[in-house]
C-alpha cells in the first residue's frame, strides 16, 4: 500500500462547482509538487437512456467522447495558469461508485471534488456524489464548496 499522497485527482463534470474544485486541486498540486490528474465519469444512467432511445454503440462512444472533451477542456482552461494536468481519466458508470473504486485502485490519490455537481435535484433525493465518496473513500478527499 502506498504511503502519503502521490497525486492530486480532481473529479470533473463541467459544473461550476467542479471548475472551482479543479482550481483548488491545481493549487494543491502546485504547492505540493504532486502531479494533477483530471477524472470524469460518463454517467451510466445517461448511457442507458441513450441506448434505450436507440443510439447505436458507435454513437454512444461519440457522445462519451464529446462529454469528455467538453468537461476536460473546461477543467484544463480553469487550471491553465497553475498546473498542467498529467493525465485525464474517463470512467463509465455511477459517478460515486466509480470514484470510490478508482481511489481503492490508486491508494496514493488525493481526491478533490465539488460539493455539488450537475445533479442538484438528484443529490437532494438520493444523496450527493461527494457525500458518498467521503463516506466510503479509503484515502484523503477534499470537498470544495463555493
VENRAZI-V107695 format. One record per residue. N is the residue number from 1. RES is the residue in one letter. PHI is phi in whole degrees, -180 to 180 (999 if undefined). OMEGA is omega in degrees with one decimal (999 if undefined). Layout:
[[N,RES,PHI,OMEGA] [N,RES,PHI,OMEGA]]
//
This chain:
[[1,X,999,-179.4] [2,X,-73,177.5] [3,X,-107,176.8] [4,X,75,-179.0] [5,X,-78,177.5] [6,X,-114,177.9] [7,X,-158,175.4] [8,X,-109,-178.6] [9,X,-120,178.4] [10,X,-113,177.0] [11,X,-83,-175.1] [12,X,-119,171.9] [13,X,-136,178.5] [14,X,89,-179.8] [15,X,-76,176.9] [16,X,-61,178.9] [17,X,-62,-179.1] [18,X,-73,175.6] [19,X,-66,177.0] [20,X,-63,177.2] [21,X,-63,179.1] [22,X,-62,178.5] [23,X,-64,178.5] [24,X,-65,178.9] [25,X,-63,178.1] [26,X,-64,175.9] [27,X,-61,178.2] [28,X,-63,-179.8] [29,X,-62,180.0] [30,X,-65,-177.4] [31,X,-69,-175.8] [32,X,-96,-175.6] [33,X,81,178.5] [34,X,-82,178.1] [35,X,-67,178.1] [36,X,-102,175.6] [37,X,-120,175.0] [38,X,-104,-179.5] [39,X,-129,174.7] [40,X,-139,178.5] [41,X,-122,173.3] [42,X,-75,-171.4] [43,X,-62,177.9] [44,X,-59,-179.5] [45,X,-64,178.0] [46,X,-67,178.2] [47,X,-63,179.5] [48,X,-62,178.9] [49,X,-62,179.2] [50,X,-66,179.6] [51,X,-66,179.5] [52,X,-61,-178.9] [53,X,-79,173.8] [54,X,100,177.8] [55,X,-74,179.9] [56,X,-74,-179.9] [57,X,-55,180.0] [58,X,-68,176.1] [59,X,-70,178.2] [60,X,-63,177.9] [61,X,-62,177.9] [62,X,-65,177.7] [63,X,-63,178.1] [64,X,-62,-180.0] [65,X,-63,177.7] [66,X,-63,178.4] [67,X,-59,-178.4] [68,X,-63,-179.3] [69,X,-60,-178.8] [70,X,-63,-177.3] [71,X,-67,-177.1] [72,X,-70,177.0] [73,X,-63,178.8] [74,X,-64,179.7] [75,X,-68,178.4] [76,X,-59,179.2] [77,X,-62,-178.1] [78,X,-67,-175.9] [79,X,-106,-171.0] [80,X,-56,-178.9] [81,X,-89,-175.4] [82,X,-119,-175.2] [83,X,-155,176.1] [84,X,-98,178.1] [85,X,-59,-179.0] [86,X,-87,-176.5] [87,X,-159,170.4] [88,X,-120,-176.3] [89,X,-128,175.7] [90,X,-112,176.5] [91,X,-110,-179.5] [92,X,-130,177.4] [93,X,134,178.8] [94,X,-77,-174.4] [95,X,-54,-178.3] [96,X,-62,-178.9] [97,X,-63,-179.2] [98,X,-67,178.5] [99,X,-66,178.8] [100,X,-62,178.6] [101,X,-63,177.6] [102,X,-59,180.0] [103,X,-64,176.7] [104,X,-64,-177.9] [105,X,-81,-178.6] [106,X,-131,-172.6] [107,X,-63,178.2] [108,X,-91,-177.0] [109,X,-87,172.3] [110,X,-106,-175.6] [111,X,-87,175.2] [112,X,-123,178.7] [113,X,-147,177.9] [114,X,-74,179.8] [115,X,-65,-177.5] [116,X,-147,178.9] [117,X,-104,-177.8] [118,X,-73,-170.9] [119,X,-95,-177.4] [120,X,-56,-177.2] [121,X,-64,-179.9] [122,X,-63,-178.5] [123,X,-65,179.9] [124,X,-75,-177.1] [125,X,-97,-175.2] [126,X,-114,-174.9] [127,X,96,-173.7] [128,X,-80,176.6] [129,X,-59,-177.7] [130,X,-61,179.1] [131,X,-63,179.6] [132,X,-65,179.8] [133,X,-64,179.9] [134,X,-60,-177.8] [135,X,-69,-170.9] [136,X,-115,-177.7] [137,X,-69,178.4] [138,X,-103,-179.5] [139,X,-148,-177.3] [140,X,-69,178.2] [141,X,-134,174.2] [142,X,-114,177.8] [143,X,-103,-176.3] [144,X,-99,178.5] [145,X,-118,-179.0] [146,X,-97,999]]
//
